[in-house]
Amino acid sequence: MKTTAVTAITALLVGVAPAFADQQQWAAAYVDWTFAENAPEAWMIDQDVWIPQPGLARFFTLNWNFTAGDNGYMGLQTDASGVGNVRFSLWNATDARGTSCRPFDGEGVGRTCELPVTIDRNAIYRLRVWRTGSDASGQWWAGYLISRDPSGKPVQTMIGEIKVAGSRTLIERGSIGNFSEYWGQQVAECNDVPASAAVYLPPAINYRGAGTEAYQAVAITPSPRTPDDNICSTGGESRGAIAKHLPLILAGGPSMLITLGGDIADNDALADRVINGQKPPKLPAS
């Protein structure tokens, strides 16, 4: 269920990533989220993400499937030189509006929107996808990034708005997950993958307004996962990357730290620095 969205994400990096044959394959790690059995399907998702070490050629995403088929994702990304952006994409979309939206093709077709972002390793960002208007030709969904300005005030920025089939009105809560990926060029040994760290806080669905009502449902359990084809276990192999999942409590909720890349000692040390050496930043306001 979740694999469909995750395995296709590389296709949407057309224009910013090397050809797939030259890419470091299976260098990724996932988090799957479980909601209470009585939780509804979602017309909106909010998730906070902290990236204490962005790394190079990296993607940190929130992924989902629609209940009626097709899928999408949004997240923060760096290129091979470390320059950042935020991206929002939906498969089989028919239209998009925003300052930087375009069609994509490859292992699927759709629309993607992106904006430049300098990723602050001392900030927590909120990713937000929200069902917006509809008409006879389809359903619109909007992607937002929420951060803090220098005074601490929350700033919500629309990445773009994308139209899909009119039946895509709800997101399947059981499909909601996260994905840390190194999409850069193939390296000789997987311990040459540059290190990164990201903390994914529990996603919440169907928030009804700032300061007025609570989230209708918040994920209760994060589950770690790595690609079946990630053969990197010692760092000397040519495919994949060293990855570590560490559950932790952040802002009172069950969160998951993913460290990806480096050799085993580097990866362990990075995880220890994040957990014991870096003070978590403040959450953006709702």
Sequence and secondary structure as in RCSB ss.txt:
>XXXX:A:sequence
MKTTAVTAITALLVGVAPAFADQQQWAAAYVDWTFAENAPEAWMIDQDVWIPQPGLARFFTLNWNFTAGDNGYMG
LQTDASGVGNVRFSLWNATDARGTSCRPFDGEGVGRTCELPVTIDRNAIYRLRVWRTGSDASGQWWAGYLISRDP
SGKPVQTMIGEIKVAGSRTLIERGSIGNFSEYWGQQVAECNDVPASAAVYLPPAINYRGAGTEAYQAVAITPSPR
TPDDNICSTGGESRGAIAKHLPLILAGGPSMLITLGGDIADNDALADRVINGQKPPKLPAS
>XXXX:A:secstr
  HHHHHHGGGGGTTTS  GGGB TT EEEEEEE  TT   BSEEEEEEEEEE  SSEEEEEEEEBTTS EEEEE
EEE TT  EEEEEEEET  EEESTTEEEE SSS EEEEEEE    TT EEEEEEEEEEEETTEEEEEEEEEEE T
TS EEEEEEEEEEE TT   B GGG EEEEEE SB  SSGGGS  EEEEE   EE   STTTS  SEE  EEEEE
  TT   SSS SSSS  EEEEEEEETTEEEEEEEESS HHHHHHHHHIIIIIS        
